[in-house]
Amino acid sequence: MPKKVTLRMCVACRQRKEKEELLKVVRTLDGHLKLDKTYKSNGRGAYICKDEKCLEKCIKTKALNRALEAQVTDELIEELKQNL
C-alpha cells in the first residue's frame, strides 16, 4: 500500500506541500505560540514554507497573525529564521 502524503498550505504563498517541507507554528491551548518540530502538538496550527521569501511575506502581511488569531512575537520570528 502506498504511503499516504499529507499536504498542508503555506499561509504566505498559498502553495500546497508535504507537511515535512514546511515549518509548523502552533497556538497552544493556553495561548502560547511555538514552533512545532514534531508536527504533532495540539492547538491551532499554521504552516510556512522553509523559504526566506515566504517568511518575509508572512511577516509583512501578518498572515501568521491572522491564521493563528494571535500576535506573533519577535522571538518566534527569530526562531523561524534560524530553522529555515
Phi and psi restraints in degrees (range 20) as a CNS / XPLOR table:
assign (resid 1 and name C) (resid 2 and name N)
       (resid 2 and name CA) (resid 2 and name C) 1.0 -68.3 20.0 2
assign (resid 2 and name N) (resid 2 and name CA)
       (resid 2 and name C) (resid 3 and name N) 1.0 152.7 20.0 2
assign (resid 2 and name C) (resid 3 and name N)
       (resid 3 and name CA) (resid 3 and name C) 1.0 -67.0 20.0 2
assign (resid 3 and name N) (resid 3 and name CA)
       (resid 3 and name C) (resid 4 and name N) 1.0 135.8 20.0 2
assign (resid 3 and name C) (resid 4 and name N)
       (resid 4 and name CA) (resid 4 and name C) 1.0 -76.5 20.0 2
assign (resid 4 and name N) (resid 4 and name CA)
       (resid 4 and name C) (resid 5 and name N) 1.0 128.8 20.0 2
assign (resid 4 and name C) (resid 5 and name N)
       (resid 5 and name CA) (resid 5 and name C) 1.0 -98.0 20.0 2
assign (resid 5 and name N) (resid 5 and name CA)
       (resid 5 and name C) (resid 6 and name N) 1.0 124.5 20.0 2
assign (resid 5 and name C) (resid 6 and name N)
       (resid 6 and name CA) (resid 6 and name C) 1.0 -99.1 20.0 2
assign (resid 6 and name N) (resid 6 and name CA)
       (resid 6 and name C) (resid 7 and name N) 1.0 114.2 20.0 2
assign (resid 6 and name C) (resid 7 and name N)
       (resid 7 and name CA) (resid 7 and name C) 1.0 -99.8 20.0 2
assign (resid 7 and name N) (resid 7 and name CA)
       (resid 7 and name C) (resid 8 and name N) 1.0 142.2 20.0 2
assign (resid 7 and name C) (resid 8 and name N)
       (resid 8 and name CA) (resid 8 and name C) 1.0 -134.1 20.0 2
assign (resid 8 and name N) (resid 8 and name CA)
       (resid 8 and name C) (resid 9 and name N) 1.0 158.0 20.0 2
assign (resid 8 and name C) (resid 9 and name N)
       (resid 9 and name CA) (resid 9 and name C) 1.0 -105.7 20.0 2
assign (resid 9 and name N) (resid 9 and name CA)
       (resid 9 and name C) (resid 10 and name N) 1.0 133.6 20.0 2
assign (resid 9 and name C) (resid 10 and name N)
       (resid 10 and name CA) (resid 10 and name C) 1.0 -70.2 20.0 2
assign (resid 10 and name N) (resid 10 and name CA)
       (resid 10 and name C) (resid 11 and name N) 1.0 132.4 20.0 2
assign (resid 10 and name C) (resid 11 and name N)
       (resid 11 and name CA) (resid 11 and name C) 1.0 -71.8 20.0 2
assign (resid 11 and name N) (resid 11 and name CA)
       (resid 11 and name C) (resid 12 and name N) 1.0 -16.2 20.0 2
assign (resid 11 and name C) (resid 12 and name N)
       (resid 12 and name CA) (resid 12 and name C) 1.0 -91.7 20.0 2
assign (resid 12 and name N) (resid 12 and name CA)
       (resid 12 and name C) (resid 13 and name N) 1.0 -57.9 20.0 2
assign (resid 12 and name C) (resid 13 and name N)
       (resid 13 and name CA) (resid 13 and name C) 1.0 -95.9 20.0 2
assign (resid 13 and name N) (resid 13 and name CA)
       (resid 13 and name C) (resid 14 and name N) 1.0 -10.2 20.0 2
assign (resid 13 and name C) (resid 14 and name N)
       (resid 14 and name CA) (resid 14 and name C) 1.0 67.0 20.0 2
assign (resid 14 and name N) (resid 14 and name CA)
       (resid 14 and name C) (resid 15 and name N) 1.0 17.1 20.0 2
assign (resid 14 and name C) (resid 15 and name N)
       (resid 15 and name CA) (resid 15 and name C) 1.0 -85.5 20.0 2
assign (resid 15 and name N) (resid 15 and name CA)
       (resid 15 and name C) (resid 16 and name N) 1.0 144.8 20.0 2
assign (resid 15 and name C) (resid 16 and name N)
       (resid 16 and name CA) (resid 16 and name C) 1.0 -91.4 20.0 2
assign (resid 16 and name N) (resid 16 and name CA)
       (resid 16 and name C) (resid 17 and name N) 1.0 132.2 20.0 2
assign (resid 16 and name C) (resid 17 and name N)
       (resid 17 and name CA) (resid 17 and name C) 1.0 -142.8 20.0 2
assign (resid 17 and name N) (resid 17 and name CA)
       (resid 17 and name C) (resid 18 and name N) 1.0 165.6 20.0 2
assign (resid 17 and name C) (resid 18 and name N)
       (resid 18 and name CA) (resid 18 and name C) 1.0 -63.4 20.0 2
assign (resid 18 and name N) (resid 18 and name CA)
       (resid 18 and name C) (resid 19 and name N) 1.0 143.1 20.0 2
assign (resid 18 and name C) (resid 19 and name N)
       (resid 19 and name CA) (resid 19 and name C) 1.0 -62.1 20.0 2
assign (resid 19 and name N) (resid 19 and name CA)
       (resid 19 and name C) (resid 20 and name N) 1.0 -27.2 20.0 2
assign (resid 19 and name C) (resid 20 and name N)
       (resid 20 and name CA) (resid 20 and name C) 1.0 -69.6 20.0 2
assign (resid 20 and name N) (resid 20 and name CA)
       (resid 20 and name C) (resid 21 and name N) 1.0 -16.3 20.0 2
assign (resid 20 and name C) (resid 21 and name N)
       (resid 21 and name CA) (resid 21 and name C) 1.0 -87.4 20.0 2
assign (resid 21 and name N) (resid 21 and name CA)
       (resid 21 and name C) (resid 22 and name N) 1.0 -2.0 20.0 2
assign (resid 21 and name C) (resid 22 and name N)
       (resid 22 and name CA) (resid 22 and name C) 1.0 -120.4 20.0 2
assign (resid 22 and name N) (resid 22 and name CA)
       (resid 22 and name C) (resid 23 and name N) 1.0 159.8 20.0 2
assign (resid 22 and name C) (resid 23 and name N)
       (resid 23 and name CA) (resid 23 and name C) 1.0 -92.6 20.0 2
assign (resid 23 and name N) (resid 23 and name CA)
       (resid 23 and name C) (resid 24 and name N) 1.0 137.3 20.0 2
assign (resid 23 and name C) (resid 24 and name N)
       (resid 24 and name CA) (resid 24 and name C) 1.0 -109.7 20.0 2
assign (resid 24 and name N) (resid 24 and name CA)
       (resid 24 and name C) (resid 25 and name N) 1.0 129.2 20.0 2
assign (resid 24 and name C) (resid 25 and name N)
       (resid 25 and name CA) (resid 25 and name C) 1.0 -114.0 20.0 2
assign (resid 25 and name N) (resid 25 and name CA)
       (resid 25 and name C) (resid 26 and name N) 1.0 135.2 20.0 2
assign (resid 25 and name C) (resid 26 and name N)
       (resid 26 and name CA) (resid 26 and name C) 1.0 -124.0 20.0 2
assign (resid 26 and name N) (resid 26 and name CA)
       (resid 26 and name C) (resid 27 and name N) 1.0 137.8 20.0 2
assign (resid 26 and name C) (resid 27 and name N)
       (resid 27 and name CA) (resid 27 and name C) 1.0 -97.2 20.0 2
assign (resid 27 and name N) (resid 27 and name CA)
       (resid 27 and name C) (resid 28 and name N) 1.0 110.6 20.0 2
assign (resid 27 and name C) (resid 28 and name N)
       (resid 28 and name CA) (resid 28 and name C) 1.0 -70.8 20.0 2
assign (resid 28 and name N) (resid 28 and name CA)
       (resid 28 and name C) (resid 29 and name N) 1.0 171.3 20.0 2
assign (resid 28 and name C) (resid 29 and name N)
       (resid 29 and name CA) (resid 29 and name C) 1.0 -61.5 20.0 2
assign (resid 29 and name N) (resid 29 and name CA)
       (resid 29 and name C) (resid 30 and name N) 1.0 -26.7 20.0 2
assign (resid 29 and name C) (resid 30 and name N)
       (resid 30 and name CA) (resid 30 and name C) 1.0 -91.3 20.0 2
assign (resid 30 and name N) (resid 30 and name CA)
       (resid 30 and name C) (resid 31 and name N) 1.0 6.2 20.0 2
assign (resid 30 and name C) (resid 31 and name N)
       (resid 31 and name CA) (resid 31 and name C) 1.0 94.4 20.0 2
assign (resid 31 and name N) (resid 31 and name CA)
       (resid 31 and name C) (resid 32 and name N) 1.0 -1.2 20.0 2
assign (resid 31 and name C) (resid 32 and name N)
       (resid 32 and name CA) (resid 32 and name C) 1.0 -82.9 20.0 2
assign (resid 32 and name N) (resid 32 and name CA)
       (resid 32 and name C) (resid 33 and name N) 1.0 145.5 20.0 2
assign (resid 32 and name C) (resid 33 and name N)
       (resid 33 and name CA) (resid 33 and name C) 1.0 -99.9 20.0 2
assign (resid 33 and name N) (resid 33 and name CA)
       (resid 33 and name C) (resid 34 and name N) 1.0 138.3 20.0 2
assign (resid 33 and name C) (resid 34 and name N)
       (resid 34 and name CA) (resid 34 and name C) 1.0 -152.6 20.0 2
assign (resid 34 and name N) (resid 34 and name CA)
       (resid 34 and name C) (resid 35 and name N) 1.0 155.4 20.0 2
assign (resid 34 and name C) (resid 35 and name N)
       (resid 35 and name CA) (resid 35 and name C) 1.0 -78.5 20.0 2
assign (resid 35 and name N) (resid 35 and name CA)
       (resid 35 and name C) (resid 36 and name N) 1.0 127.8 20.0 2
assign (resid 35 and name C) (resid 36 and name N)
       (resid 36 and name CA) (resid 36 and name C) 1.0 -105.3 20.0 2
assign (resid 36 and name N) (resid 36 and name CA)
       (resid 36 and name C) (resid 37 and name N) 1.0 97.9 20.0 2
assign (resid 36 and name C) (resid 37 and name N)
       (resid 37 and name CA) (resid 37 and name C) 1.0 -78.1 20.0 2
assign (resid 37 and name N) (resid 37 and name CA)
       (resid 37 and name C) (resid 38 and name N) 1.0 -16.6 20.0 2
assign (resid 37 and name C) (resid 38 and name N)
       (resid 38 and name CA) (resid 38 and name C) 1.0 -90.3 20.0 2
assign (resid 38 and name N) (resid 38 and name CA)
       (resid 38 and name C) (resid 39 and name N) 1.0 -15.3 20.0 2
assign (resid 38 and name C) (resid 39 and name N)
       (resid 39 and name CA) (resid 39 and name C) 1.0 63.0 20.0 2
assign (resid 39 and name N) (resid 39 and name CA)
       (resid 39 and name C) (resid 40 and name N) 1.0 20.9 20.0 2
assign (resid 39 and name C) (resid 40 and name N)
       (resid 40 and name CA) (resid 40 and name C) 1.0 -126.4 20.0 2
assign (resid 40 and name N) (resid 40 and name CA)
       (resid 40 and name C) (resid 41 and name N) 1.0 0.4 20.0 2
assign (resid 40 and name C) (resid 41 and name N)
       (resid 41 and name CA) (resid 41 and name C) 1.0 -67.3 20.0 2
assign (resid 41 and name N) (resid 41 and name CA)
       (resid 41 and name C) (resid 42 and name N) 1.0 145.9 20.0 2
assign (resid 41 and name C) (resid 42 and name N)
       (resid 42 and name CA) (resid 42 and name C) 1.0 -80.6 20.0 2
assign (resid 42 and name N) (resid 42 and name CA)
       (resid 42 and name C) (resid 43 and name N) 1.0 151.1 20.0 2
assign (resid 42 and name C) (resid 43 and name N)
       (resid 43 and name CA) (resid 43 and name C) 1.0 126.7 20.0 2
assign (resid 43 and name N) (resid 43 and name CA)
       (resid 43 and name C) (resid 44 and name N) 1.0 -174.2 20.0 2
assign (resid 43 and name C) (resid 44 and name N)
       (resid 44 and name CA) (resid 44 and name C) 1.0 -82.6 20.0 2
assign (resid 44 and name N) (resid 44 and name CA)
       (resid 44 and name C) (resid 45 and name N) 1.0 125.0 20.0 2
assign (resid 44 and name C) (resid 45 and name N)
       (resid 45 and name CA) (resid 45 and name C) 1.0 -115.0 20.0 2
assign (resid 45 and name N) (resid 45 and name CA)
       (resid 45 and name C) (resid 46 and name N) 1.0 156.4 20.0 2
assign (resid 45 and name C) (resid 46 and name N)
       (resid 46 and name CA) (resid 46 and name C) 1.0 -145.0 20.0 2
assign (resid 46 and name N) (resid 46 and name CA)
       (resid 46 and name C) (resid 47 and name N) 1.0 149.1 20.0 2
assign (resid 46 and name C) (resid 47 and name N)
       (resid 47 and name CA) (resid 47 and name C) 1.0 -118.5 20.0 2
assign (resid 47 and name N) (resid 47 and name CA)
       (resid 47 and name C) (resid 48 and name N) 1.0 145.7 20.0 2
assign (resid 47 and name C) (resid 48 and name N)
       (resid 48 and name CA) (resid 48 and name C) 1.0 -134.4 20.0 2
assign (resid 48 and name N) (resid 48 and name CA)
       (resid 48 and name C) (resid 49 and name N) 1.0 138.9 20.0 2
assign (resid 48 and name C) (resid 49 and name N)
       (resid 49 and name CA) (resid 49 and name C) 1.0 -59.6 20.0 2
assign (resid 49 and name N) (resid 49 and name CA)
       (resid 49 and name C) (resid 50 and name N) 1.0 150.9 20.0 2
assign (resid 49 and name C) (resid 50 and name N)
       (resid 50 and name CA) (resid 50 and name C) 1.0 -82.7 20.0 2
assign (resid 50 and name N) (resid 50 and name CA)
       (resid 50 and name C) (resid 51 and name N) 1.0 62.1 20.0 2
assign (resid 50 and name C) (resid 51 and name N)
       (resid 51 and name CA) (resid 51 and name C) 1.0 -141.2 20.0 2
assign (resid 51 and name N) (resid 51 and name CA)
       (resid 51 and name C) (resid 52 and name N) 1.0 132.2 20.0 2
assign (resid 51 and name C) (resid 52 and name N)
       (resid 52 and name CA) (resid 52 and name C) 1.0 -61.5 20.0 2
assign (resid 52 and name N) (resid 52 and name CA)
       (resid 52 and name C) (resid 53 and name N) 1.0 -35.8 20.0 2
assign (resid 52 and name C) (resid 53 and name N)
       (resid 53 and name CA) (resid 53 and name C) 1.0 -64.6 20.0 2
assign (resid 53 and name N) (resid 53 and name CA)
       (resid 53 and name C) (resid 54 and name N) 1.0 -40.6 20.0 2
assign (resid 53 and name C) (resid 54 and name N)
       (resid 54 and name CA) (resid 54 and name C) 1.0 -67.1 20.0 2
assign (resid 54 and name N) (resid 54 and name CA)
       (resid 54 and name C) (resid 55 and name N) 1.0 -39.5 20.0 2
assign (resid 54 and name C) (resid 55 and name N)
       (resid 55 and name CA) (resid 55 and name C) 1.0 -65.4 20.0 2
assign (resid 55 and name N) (resid 55 and name CA)
       (resid 55 and name C) (resid 56 and name N) 1.0 -42.6 20.0 2
assign (resid 55 and name C) (resid 56 and name N)
       (resid 56 and name CA) (resid 56 and name C) 1.0 -61.6 20.0 2
assign (resid 56 and name N) (resid 56 and name CA)
       (resid 56 and name C) (resid 57 and name N) 1.0 -43.3 20.0 2
assign (resid 56 and name C) (resid 57 and name N)
       (resid 57 and name CA) (resid 57 and name C) 1.0 -64.4 20.0 2
assign (resid 57 and name N) (resid 57 and name CA)
       (resid 57 and name C) (resid 58 and name N) 1.0 -39.2 20.0 2
assign (resid 57 and name C) (resid 58 and name N)
       (resid 58 and name CA) (resid 58 and name C) 1.0 -63.0 20.0 2
assign (resid 58 and name N) (resid 58 and name CA)
       (resid 58 and name C) (resid 59 and name N) 1.0 -40.6 20.0 2
assign (resid 58 and name C) (resid 59 and name N)
       (resid 59 and name CA) (resid 59 and name C) 1.0 -68.9 20.0 2
assign (resid 59 and name N) (resid 59 and name CA)
       (resid 59 and name C) (resid 60 and name N) 1.0 -45.7 20.0 2
assign (resid 59 and name C) (resid 60 and name N)
       (resid 60 and name CA) (resid 60 and name C) 1.0 -64.1 20.0 2
assign (resid 60 and name N) (resid 60 and name CA)
       (resid 60 and name C) (resid 61 and name N) 1.0 -42.0 20.0 2
assign (resid 60 and name C) (resid 61 and name N)
       (resid 61 and name CA) (resid 61 and name C) 1.0 -92.2 20.0 2
assign (resid 61 and name N) (resid 61 and name CA)
       (resid 61 and name C) (resid 62 and name N) 1.0 -4.1 20.0 2
assign (resid 61 and name C) (resid 62 and name N)
       (resid 62 and name CA) (resid 62 and name C) 1.0 59.1 20.0 2
assign (resid 62 and name N) (resid 62 and name CA)
       (resid 62 and name C) (resid 63 and name N) 1.0 31.9 20.0 2
assign (resid 62 and name C) (resid 63 and name N)
       (resid 63 and name CA) (resid 63 and name C) 1.0 -63.4 20.0 2
assign (resid 63 and name N) (resid 63 and name CA)
       (resid 63 and name C) (resid 64 and name N) 1.0 -37.6 20.0 2
assign (resid 63 and name C) (resid 64 and name N)
       (resid 64 and name CA) (resid 64 and name C) 1.0 -68.2 20.0 2
assign (resid 64 and name N) (resid 64 and name CA)
       (resid 64 and name C) (resid 65 and name N) 1.0 -39.4 20.0 2
assign (resid 64 and name C) (resid 65 and name N)
       (resid 65 and name CA) (resid 65 and name C) 1.0 -58.4 20.0 2
assign (resid 65 and name N) (resid 65 and name CA)
       (resid 65 and name C) (resid 66 and name N) 1.0 -45.6 20.0 2
assign (resid 65 and name C) (resid 66 and name N)
       (resid 66 and name CA) (resid 66 and name C) 1.0 -67.2 20.0 2
assign (resid 66 and name N) (resid 66 and name CA)
       (resid 66 and name C) (resid 67 and name N) 1.0 -43.6 20.0 2
assign (resid 66 and name C) (resid 67 and name N)
       (resid 67 and name CA) (resid 67 and name C) 1.0 -63.8 20.0 2
assign (resid 67 and name N) (resid 67 and name CA)
       (resid 67 and name C) (resid 68 and name N) 1.0 -37.6 20.0 2
assign (resid 67 and name C) (resid 68 and name N)
       (resid 68 and name CA) (resid 68 and name C) 1.0 -94.8 20.0 2
assign (resid 68 and name N) (resid 68 and name CA)
       (resid 68 and name C) (resid 69 and name N) 1.0 -7.8 20.0 2
assign (resid 68 and name C) (resid 69 and name N)
       (resid 69 and name CA) (resid 69 and name C) 1.0 53.2 20.0 2
assign (resid 69 and name N) (resid 69 and name CA)
       (resid 69 and name C) (resid 70 and name N) 1.0 46.0 20.0 2
assign (resid 69 and name C) (resid 70 and name N)
       (resid 70 and name CA) (resid 70 and name C) 1.0 -156.9 20.0 2
assign (resid 70 and name N) (resid 70 and name CA)
       (resid 70 and name C) (resid 71 and name N) 1.0 162.9 20.0 2
assign (resid 70 and name C) (resid 71 and name N)
       (resid 71 and name CA) (resid 71 and name C) 1.0 -86.4 20.0 2
assign (resid 71 and name N) (resid 71 and name CA)
       (resid 71 and name C) (resid 72 and name N) 1.0 121.5 20.0 2
assign (resid 71 and name C) (resid 72 and name N)
       (resid 72 and name CA) (resid 72 and name C) 1.0 -80.2 20.0 2
assign (resid 72 and name N) (resid 72 and name CA)
       (resid 72 and name C) (resid 73 and name N) 1.0 131.5 20.0 2
assign (resid 72 and name C) (resid 73 and name N)
       (resid 73 and name CA) (resid 73 and name C) 1.0 -86.0 20.0 2
assign (resid 73 and name N) (resid 73 and name CA)
       (resid 73 and name C) (resid 74 and name N) 1.0 159.5 20.0 2
assign (resid 73 and name C) (resid 74 and name N)
       (resid 74 and name CA) (resid 74 and name C) 1.0 -62.9 20.0 2
assign (resid 74 and name N) (resid 74 and name CA)
       (resid 74 and name C) (resid 75 and name N) 1.0 -34.5 20.0 2
assign (resid 74 and name C) (resid 75 and name N)
       (resid 75 and name CA) (resid 75 and name C) 1.0 -63.0 20.0 2
assign (resid 75 and name N) (resid 75 and name CA)
       (resid 75 and name C) (resid 76 and name N) 1.0 -40.9 20.0 2
assign (resid 75 and name C) (resid 76 and name N)
       (resid 76 and name CA) (resid 76 and name C) 1.0 -67.3 20.0 2
assign (resid 76 and name N) (resid 76 and name CA)
       (resid 76 and name C) (resid 77 and name N) 1.0 -39.9 20.0 2
assign (resid 76 and name C) (resid 77 and name N)
       (resid 77 and name CA) (resid 77 and name C) 1.0 -61.9 20.0 2
assign (resid 77 and name N) (resid 77 and name CA)
       (resid 77 and name C) (resid 78 and name N) 1.0 -42.8 20.0 2
assign (resid 77 and name C) (resid 78 and name N)
       (resid 78 and name CA) (resid 78 and name C) 1.0 -62.7 20.0 2
assign (resid 78 and name N) (resid 78 and name CA)
       (resid 78 and name C) (resid 79 and name N) 1.0 -41.0 20.0 2
assign (resid 78 and name C) (resid 79 and name N)
       (resid 79 and name CA) (resid 79 and name C) 1.0 -63.5 20.0 2
assign (resid 79 and name N) (resid 79 and name CA)
       (resid 79 and name C) (resid 80 and name N) 1.0 -39.5 20.0 2
assign (resid 79 and name C) (resid 80 and name N)
       (resid 80 and name CA) (resid 80 and name C) 1.0 -64.0 20.0 2
assign (resid 80 and name N) (resid 80 and name CA)
       (resid 80 and name C) (resid 81 and name N) 1.0 -43.2 20.0 2
assign (resid 80 and name C) (resid 81 and name N)
       (resid 81 and name CA) (resid 81 and name C) 1.0 -60.9 20.0 2
assign (resid 81 and name N) (resid 81 and name CA)
       (resid 81 and name C) (resid 82 and name N) 1.0 -38.4 20.0 2
assign (resid 81 and name C) (resid 82 and name N)
       (resid 82 and name CA) (resid 82 and name C) 1.0 -69.7 20.0 2
assign (resid 82 and name N) (resid 82 and name CA)
       (resid 82 and name C) (resid 83 and name N) 1.0 -24.8 20.0 2
assign (resid 82 and name C) (resid 83 and name N)
       (resid 83 and name CA) (resid 83 and name C) 1.0 -99.1 20.0 2
assign (resid 83 and name N) (resid 83 and name CA)
       (resid 83 and name C) (resid 84 and name N) 1.0 8.8 20.0 2
